[in-house]
Amino acid sequence: NMKAQLKNFKAIGLGLFCQFFLLPFLGWAVIEMFKLPVPVGITLLVVVSSPGGSYSNWWCSLLNADLALSVAMTTFSTILSVAFLPMNLLLYSHAAYGNTTTSDGQSILDSLNFGVIFISIAVVISAIAFGMFASAKLGTRIPWFHKFANIGANVSGILLILSSVVLSFVGGGDDSSNSNNATDPMEPADDPIVYFAIALPCLIGLVVSTILATLAKLPRPERLTTAVECCYQNTGIATSAAISLFSGDDLQQAARVPFVYGLAEAILIGLFLIIGWKVGWSKAPKNEKCCKVITKSYEITHEVSNEDDNDEEEDVSLEDRPDGIDTNKDDDKAASDVDEENGNEIGQKDCFEQDEKESQMTPVTSPCASMSKSGSDNFDENA
């Protein structure tokens, strides 16, 4: 169904709108509402502006949303993120902190090195492109490449998560030379309300994107996929940006953002998809056992079920016959025998009538009189 979903412009357009316009707006709104400090706010804007990549496909595959649509959305969002990620970051960071100044009168945005952020983004996007190229070129030539690459990716992902945890609670040391430390917007973000604020864009995004997909009358599995694509973000980009952009206690605050958001999106999206499955929105039967739903994919079965029904109506399999006999061939043969027998009887009757007429006119034997003796006797008795 991949080709069909690449042409599903309504669903793809809605998903891209939610991902590149709705979620960054929600991130900015949360910053304004809770007055988040700069390290937290800037890193949160990086998070909500970064598409989730293939992990959103994994979630849709695991709980049987529309996987083909998820892959199609990921393809478009990865390409468009090259332009939309820096654009949203510049736009909303200026809207949130454009008028904020440090103690020496310097703008907060001027004190931040956005070039470092763009370099981090370029490194991540380049790595994705290189991985796709290597998979296409080496995957078919080297049998063990995909297995090795998957193991390496899983190990790298685990190390990235552990790095975020360490930096979140240990930090990079106290950097008193950092001019941002002397400003009120850089106050430590240890208040529990900050953690709630970091997770809030994901929660609101799931609700709003689901409502929009429902109003657009998308099929129910596509509604689940649209919500997942809207809210599942690439926290690795934010972690790279935080490490490159901040230091000291600021790095400790910034590194907590992708860790908290990643934890929140895993819990919220998982619960959201489970609820969607139980209310009948996914492709899996809502009364099926959970372990079977997780381990089995209903993507192909759902798409070809109609074709299978048509095939069953047209053809009867020999395996379904207890005697192993093809009844279609037997029926055709029986019909042919009946037609042949009827034809012979008609032919014999015509010849008999012709013999009777000719016998009255001339003693010459008709060609039809050469018929078999048994056949002639039968017709004589009938006469």
C-alpha positions as CSV (number, residue, x, y, z in Angstrom):
1,N,0.0,0.0,0.0
2,M,3.1,2.2,0.0
3,K,2.5,3.6,-3.5
4,A,-1.1,4.5,-2.7
5,Q,-0.1,6.3,0.5
6,L,2.5,8.4,-1.2
7,K,-0.4,9.8,-3.2
8,N,-2.6,10.3,-0.1
9,F,-2.0,14.1,-0.1
10,K,-4.7,14.9,2.4
11,A,-3.3,12.6,5.1
12,I,0.3,13.5,4.4
13,G,-0.5,17.2,4.2
14,L,-2.3,17.1,7.6
15,G,0.5,15.2,9.2
16,L,3.2,17.6,7.9
17,F,1.1,20.6,9.1
18,C,0.8,19.1,12.6
19,Q,4.5,18.2,12.7
20,F,6.0,21.5,11.4
21,F,3.4,24.0,12.4
22,L,1.2,22.7,15.3
23,L,3.9,21.2,17.5
24,P,6.4,24.0,17.3
25,F,3.6,26.5,18.1
26,L,2.7,24.4,21.1
27,G,6.3,24.4,22.2
28,W,6.4,28.2,22.0
29,A,3.1,28.5,23.8
30,V,4.4,26.4,26.7
31,I,7.6,28.5,27.0
32,E,5.5,31.6,27.2
33,M,3.0,30.1,29.7
34,F,5.5,28.7,32.1
35,K,8.3,31.2,31.5
36,L,10.9,28.5,30.9
37,P,14.6,29.5,31.3
38,V,16.7,29.8,28.1
39,P,18.5,26.4,28.3
40,V,15.2,24.6,28.7
41,G,13.2,26.7,26.3
42,I,15.8,26.7,23.4
43,T,16.3,22.9,23.7
44,L,12.5,22.3,23.8
45,L,12.2,24.3,20.6
46,V,14.8,22.1,19.0
47,V,12.9,19.0,20.2
48,V,9.5,20.1,18.9
49,S,11.0,21.2,15.5
50,S,12.8,17.8,14.9
51,P,10.9,15.1,13.0
52,G,11.0,11.7,14.8
53,G,12.5,9.6,12.0
54,S,12.0,5.8,11.8
55,Y,11.1,5.3,15.4
56,S,7.6,6.6,14.6
57,N,7.4,3.8,12.0
58,W,8.3,1.3,14.7
59,W,5.5,2.5,17.0
60,C,3.0,2.3,14.1
61,S,4.2,-1.2,13.2
62,L,4.2,-2.4,16.8
63,L,0.6,-1.4,17.5
64,N,-0.8,-1.7,14.0
65,A,-1.6,1.8,12.9
66,D,-1.2,2.7,9.2
67,L,2.5,1.8,8.7
68,A,2.6,2.7,5.0
69,L,1.3,6.2,5.8
70,S,3.9,6.5,8.6
71,V,6.7,5.7,6.2
72,A,5.4,8.1,3.6
73,M,5.1,10.9,6.2
74,T,8.6,10.2,7.4
75,T,10.0,10.4,3.9
76,F,8.5,13.8,3.3
77,S,9.2,15.2,6.8
78,T,12.9,14.1,6.6
79,I,13.3,16.1,3.4
80,L,11.4,19.1,4.5
81,S,13.1,19.3,8.0
82,V,16.2,20.6,6.3
83,A,14.3,23.9,5.8
84,F,11.6,23.8,8.5
85,L,13.8,22.9,11.5
86,P,16.1,26.0,11.4
87,M,13.2,28.2,10.3
88,N,11.0,27.2,13.3
89,L,13.9,27.4,15.6
90,L,14.8,31.0,14.6
91,L,11.2,32.1,14.5
92,Y,10.0,30.8,17.8
93,S,13.3,31.4,19.7
94,H,13.1,35.0,18.7
95,A,9.4,35.2,19.6
96,A,10.1,33.7,23.1
97,Y,13.5,35.3,24.0
98,G,14.0,38.1,21.5
99,N,13.4,40.9,24.0
100,T,15.4,39.2,26.8
101,T,18.8,40.7,27.7
102,T,21.7,39.7,29.8
103,S,23.1,41.8,32.6
104,D,25.4,43.6,30.2
105,G,22.5,44.5,27.9
106,Q,23.3,41.8,25.3
107,S,20.4,40.0,23.7
108,I,20.0,36.4,24.8
109,L,19.7,35.3,21.2
110,D,22.9,37.1,20.3
111,S,24.7,35.3,23.1
112,L,23.6,31.9,21.7
113,N,25.6,30.4,18.9
114,F,23.0,29.2,16.4
115,G,25.8,28.2,14.0
116,V,26.6,25.3,16.4
117,I,22.9,24.2,16.4
118,F,22.9,24.2,12.6
119,I,26.1,22.2,12.5
120,S,24.6,19.6,14.9
121,I,21.5,19.4,12.7
122,A,23.6,19.0,9.6
123,V,25.6,16.2,11.2
124,V,22.4,14.3,12.1
125,I,20.8,14.7,8.7
126,S,24.1,13.7,7.0
127,A,24.3,10.6,9.1
128,I,20.7,9.7,8.1
129,A,21.4,10.2,4.5
130,F,24.6,8.2,4.7
131,G,22.8,5.4,6.5
132,M,20.1,5.2,3.8
133,F,22.8,5.2,1.1
134,A,24.8,2.5,2.8
135,S,21.7,0.4,3.3
136,A,20.8,0.7,-0.4
137,K,24.2,0.0,-1.8
138,L,25.7,-2.4,0.8
139,G,22.6,-4.1,2.1
140,T,22.2,-6.3,-1.1
141,R,25.9,-7.0,-1.5
142,I,27.0,-7.8,2.1
143,P,24.7,-10.3,3.8
144,W,25.6,-9.4,7.3
145,F,25.5,-5.6,6.8
146,H,21.9,-5.0,8.0
147,K,22.4,-7.2,11.1
148,F,25.6,-5.4,12.0
149,A,24.0,-1.9,11.3
150,N,20.9,-2.7,13.4
151,I,23.0,-3.8,16.3
152,G,25.2,-0.7,16.0
153,A,22.2,1.5,15.9
154,N,20.6,0.0,19.0
155,V,23.9,0.3,20.9
156,S,24.3,3.9,19.8
157,G,20.7,4.7,20.8
158,I,21.2,3.2,24.3
159,L,24.4,5.1,24.7
160,L,22.7,8.3,23.7
161,I,20.0,7.8,26.3
162,L,22.5,7.0,29.0
163,S,24.5,10.1,28.0
164,S,21.3,12.2,28.4
165,V,20.7,10.8,31.8
166,V,24.2,11.4,33.0
167,L,24.3,15.0,31.7
168,S,20.8,15.6,33.1
169,F,21.9,14.9,36.7
170,V,25.7,15.4,36.6
171,G,26.1,18.2,34.1
172,G,29.3,19.6,32.7
173,G,30.6,21.3,35.8
174,D,30.1,24.8,37.0
175,D,31.1,27.3,34.3
176,S,31.3,30.7,35.9
177,S,32.6,32.2,32.8
178,N,29.3,31.6,31.0
179,S,27.7,35.0,30.7
180,N,24.3,33.4,30.6
181,N,24.5,32.2,34.2
182,A,24.2,35.7,35.6
183,T,20.8,36.3,34.0
184,D,17.4,35.6,35.5
185,P,16.2,33.6,32.4
186,M,19.0,31.1,33.1
187,E,17.8,30.2,36.7
188,P,17.9,26.5,37.5
189,A,14.9,24.6,36.2
190,D,14.4,22.1,39.1
191,D,10.8,22.9,39.7
192,P,8.6,19.9,39.0
193,I,6.3,22.1,36.9
194,V,9.1,22.5,34.4
195,Y,9.1,18.7,33.7
196,F,5.3,18.8,33.3
197,A,5.7,21.7,30.8
198,I,8.3,19.8,28.8
199,A,5.8,16.9,28.3
200,L,2.8,19.1,27.7
201,P,3.4,19.8,23.9
202,C,3.3,16.0,23.3
203,L,0.1,15.6,25.2
204,I,-1.7,18.5,23.6
205,G,-0.4,17.5,20.2
206,L,-1.8,14.0,20.4
207,V,-5.3,15.4,21.3
208,V,-5.4,18.2,18.7
209,S,-3.9,16.2,15.8
210,T,-6.4,13.4,16.5
211,I,-9.3,15.9,16.4
212,L,-8.0,17.4,13.2
213,A,-7.6,14.0,11.6
214,T,-11.2,13.0,12.6
215,L,-12.6,16.3,11.2
216,A,-10.7,15.5,8.0
217,K,-12.5,12.1,7.9
218,L,-9.4,10.1,7.6
219,P,-9.7,6.3,8.1
220,R,-9.2,5.4,11.8
221,P,-5.7,3.8,11.4
222,E,-4.6,6.9,9.6
223,R,-5.8,9.1,12.5
224,L,-3.5,7.2,14.8
225,T,-0.6,7.5,12.5
226,T,-1.1,11.3,12.0
227,A,-1.1,11.8,15.8
228,V,2.1,9.7,16.2
229,E,3.9,11.5,13.4
230,C,2.9,14.8,14.9
231,C,4.3,14.2,18.4
232,Y,7.1,11.7,18.1
233,Q,10.3,13.8,17.8
234,N,14.0,13.1,17.3
235,T,15.4,13.9,20.7
236,G,18.9,13.0,19.5
237,I,19.2,16.2,17.6
238,A,18.2,18.2,20.7
239,T,20.8,16.3,22.8
240,S,23.5,17.1,20.2
241,A,22.5,20.7,20.1
242,A,22.4,21.0,23.9
243,I,25.9,19.5,24.2
244,S,27.3,21.9,21.6
245,L,25.4,25.0,22.8
246,F,25.6,25.0,26.6
247,S,28.0,24.2,29.3
248,G,28.1,23.9,33.1
249,D,24.8,24.0,34.9
250,D,23.1,25.2,31.7
251,L,24.1,22.0,30.0
252,Q,22.6,20.0,32.9
253,Q,19.3,21.9,32.5
254,A,19.3,21.6,28.7
255,A,20.1,17.9,28.6
256,R,17.1,17.1,30.8
257,V,14.7,18.3,28.1
258,P,15.2,15.6,25.5
259,F,15.4,13.0,28.2
260,V,12.1,14.1,29.8
261,Y,10.4,14.6,26.4
262,G,11.6,11.2,25.2
263,L,10.2,9.5,28.3
264,A,6.9,11.4,28.0
265,E,6.4,10.6,24.3
266,A,7.2,6.9,24.9
267,I,4.6,6.7,27.7
268,L,1.9,8.9,26.1
269,I,2.2,7.5,22.5
270,G,2.2,3.9,23.8
271,L,-1.0,4.5,25.9
272,F,-2.6,6.4,23.0
273,L,-2.0,3.6,20.6
274,I,-3.2,1.0,23.1
275,I,-6.4,3.0,23.6
276,G,-6.8,3.3,19.9
277,W,-6.5,-0.4,19.4
278,K,-9.1,-1.2,22.2
279,V,-11.7,1.2,20.7
280,G,-11.2,-0.4,17.2
281,W,-9.1,2.3,15.5
282,S,-6.1,0.2,14.7
283,K,-5.9,-2.6,12.0
284,A,-5.7,-5.2,14.8
285,P,-8.9,-6.8,16.1
286,K,-9.7,-5.0,19.4
287,N,-10.6,-8.3,21.1
288,E,-7.3,-10.0,20.2
289,K,-4.7,-10.8,22.9
290,C,-2.1,-8.1,23.5
291,C,0.9,-10.4,23.0
292,K,-0.4,-11.5,19.6
293,V,-1.2,-7.9,18.5
294,I,2.4,-6.8,19.4
295,T,4.1,-9.8,17.7
296,K,1.9,-10.0,14.6
297,S,1.5,-7.4,11.8
298,Y,-1.9,-6.9,10.4
299,E,-0.8,-4.5,7.7
300,I,-0.7,-6.9,4.7
301,T,-3.7,-8.9,5.9
302,H,-5.8,-5.8,6.1
303,E,-5.0,-4.7,2.6
304,V,-5.4,-7.9,0.7
305,S,-8.5,-9.3,2.5
306,N,-10.8,-8.0,-0.2
307,E,-8.7,-9.6,-2.9
308,D,-8.6,-12.9,-1.1
309,D,-12.4,-12.9,-0.8
310,N,-12.8,-12.4,-4.5
311,D,-10.3,-15.2,-5.3
312,E,-12.2,-17.6,-3.0
313,E,-15.5,-16.8,-4.8
314,E,-14.0,-17.4,-8.2
315,D,-11.9,-20.6,-7.5
316,V,-12.5,-23.6,-5.4
317,S,-9.3,-25.1,-4.1
318,L,-8.7,-28.9,-4.5
319,E,-7.5,-28.9,-0.9
320,D,-11.0,-28.1,0.3
321,R,-12.4,-31.2,-1.5
322,P,-12.4,-34.3,0.7
323,D,-11.9,-36.6,-2.3
324,G,-9.4,-34.4,-4.0
325,I,-11.5,-34.2,-7.2
326,D,-11.8,-31.1,-9.2
327,T,-15.6,-30.7,-9.5
328,N,-15.3,-28.0,-12.1
329,K,-13.6,-30.3,-14.5
330,D,-16.1,-33.1,-13.8
331,D,-19.0,-30.8,-14.4
332,D,-17.5,-29.6,-17.7
333,K,-16.9,-33.2,-18.8
334,A,-20.4,-34.3,-17.8
335,A,-21.9,-31.4,-19.7
336,S,-19.8,-32.3,-22.7
337,D,-21.0,-35.9,-22.6
338,V,-24.6,-34.9,-22.4
339,D,-24.2,-32.6,-25.4
340,E,-22.4,-35.4,-27.4
341,E,-25.1,-37.9,-26.5
342,N,-27.9,-35.5,-27.5
343,G,-26.1,-34.7,-30.7
344,N,-25.8,-38.4,-31.6
345,E,-29.5,-39.1,-30.9
346,I,-30.5,-36.1,-33.1
347,G,-28.2,-37.2,-35.8
348,Q,-29.5,-40.8,-35.7
349,K,-33.1,-39.6,-35.8
350,D,-32.4,-37.4,-38.8
351,C,-30.7,-40.3,-40.6
352,F,-33.7,-42.6,-39.8
353,E,-36.2,-40.1,-41.2
354,Q,-34.1,-39.7,-44.3
355,D,-33.8,-43.5,-44.8
356,E,-37.6,-43.9,-44.4
357,K,-38.3,-41.3,-47.1
358,E,-35.7,-42.6,-49.5
359,S,-37.0,-46.2,-49.1
360,Q,-40.3,-45.1,-50.4
361,M,-38.8,-43.4,-53.5
362,T,-36.0,-45.7,-54.5
363,P,-34.4,-49.0,-53.6
364,V,-31.0,-47.4,-53.4
365,T,-29.4,-47.7,-50.0
366,S,-28.9,-44.4,-48.2
367,P,-25.5,-43.5,-46.8
368,C,-27.1,-43.3,-43.4
369,A,-28.0,-47.0,-43.7
370,S,-24.4,-47.9,-42.9
371,M,-25.0,-47.1,-39.3
372,S,-24.2,-49.7,-36.7
373,K,-26.6,-52.7,-36.4
374,S,-27.4,-51.9,-32.8
375,G,-28.4,-48.4,-33.5
376,S,-30.6,-49.4,-36.5
377,D,-32.4,-52.1,-34.5
378,N,-33.3,-49.6,-31.8
379,F,-34.8,-47.1,-34.3
380,D,-36.7,-49.9,-36.0
381,E,-38.4,-50.8,-32.7
382,N,-39.3,-47.2,-32.1
383,A,-40.8,-46.9,-35.6
